[in-house]
Amino acid sequence: MPKISPRARRALTEERRKQILDAATKVFAAKGFERATIADVARAAGVAEGSIYNYFKSKADLLVSIPRQVIQSPVESASAQMNALAANALPPPEQMLTMIARNMIAAIRQNAHVFRILISALPTMTQSTREKYTRQVVLYAVGMMETYFQKQIERGVFRKGLHPPTLARAFVGMFVPFVIFSEILRVESLPKPDYEQLIAANVSIFLRGALAAQSISSRPATRAQKIAIE
């Protein structure tokens, strides 16, 4: 039997892992997270039930790994674009942030069913599962933004002293709630956003602020402002 190279073995492992996650997504969507079982997922994936535990510790582990899979491609794509451009000069912040916001919104909208499953299961999650979700999804996605802001601060594009993690969370927070309410929770009483208008407005506010120049006070920074730059 021919020996499999480590690289080929990793590729096979990743392929099988994706196969199981795809099956879990369909099963959780059809039966609900609480009613679904590992046996259901195994049947849908066409694998032995015991083999799933070679890749995932539990049903909850499967659940929190699904969103990471669907956001991994757009996050890595955006990161690769930034790294490729960094050899020369990154596009102006307005252009770059617009691209990132579009990718972020598209990833959530295209996978609304996945995030719907996750939100429905949140009340039953243990604290350790919630923490894993935060590491797998939230910090993973925000980490790419932190890197971007750090590089731009070093280049003098953004002012020195700003805190990259705060910038990243502030930027993501300007978009994600709109998409969650509109596409995932489907709150009909709220008007459906025009995403291009939303992106243009929020990128402008993020970069330039909401106050007119003459309204900006010369008073000392507030405690909240000091925290933002620590």
C-alpha positions, 0 to 999 in steps of 0.5 A, a space after each residue: 500500500 503506497 505511503 501517504 505523505 503528511 501533506 496528503 494526509 492533512 488534505 484528506 483529514 480536512 476533506 473528511 472534517 468538511 464532509 462531517 460539518 456539511 452533514 451536521 449543518 443539514 441535520 441541525 437545520 432539519 431536526 434542530 440542534 437539541 433533537 439531532 444526534 451524532 448518529 444522525 450526522 454520521 448517517 448524513 455524512 456516510 461515515 461510522 458514528 465512532 469516526 466522528 469523534 476522531 474529529 470532534 469531541 461532542 455535538 456541541 463541538 460540531 455546532 461551534 465549528 460550523 460557523 468557523 468553516 463558513 467564515 474561513 474562506 472569506 476571512 482568509 481571502 480578505 487576509 490574502 488580499 491584504 498581504 498581497 497588497 501590503 508588498 506595495 501599498 494598501 488601497 485607501 482606507 475607505 476602499 479597503 474597509 468597504 471591501 471588508 464590510 461587503 465580504 463580511 455582510 455577504 458571508 453572513 447573508 449567504 450562510 444565514 441558516 448556519 447562524 440561525 442554528 447557532 443562535 437557537 442553540 445559545 441558551 443550552 450552551 455551556 460556558 465552555 462551549 460559548 468560550 470556544 465559539 468566541 475563539 473559533 468565530 468572533 476572535 478569528 474574524 476580528 483578528 484579521 481586522 486587528 492586523 489591518 489596523 495595526 499595520 495602518 497605525 504603523 504606517 501613519 494612516 491611522 493616528 498613533 495610540 489607537 487600540 487595534 482590538 477596539 477599532 476592530 470591534 467597533 468596525 464589525 459592530 457597525 454592520 453585524 447587528 443590522 445583518 443579524 436582525 434582518 437576515 437571521 432573526 428576520 425582524 419584520 418590524 425593522 426596515 430591511 437595510 440597503 447594504 450598499 448605503 449602510 456600508 457607505 454611511 458607516 465607513 464614512 462615520 468610522 473614518 470621519 466621525 459624525 460631528 461637523 469639524 467646528 463642533 469638535 471640542 478642544 476639551 480634555 478627552 473623556 474616560 471613554 475616549 481614553 479607554 479607546 486609545 489605551 
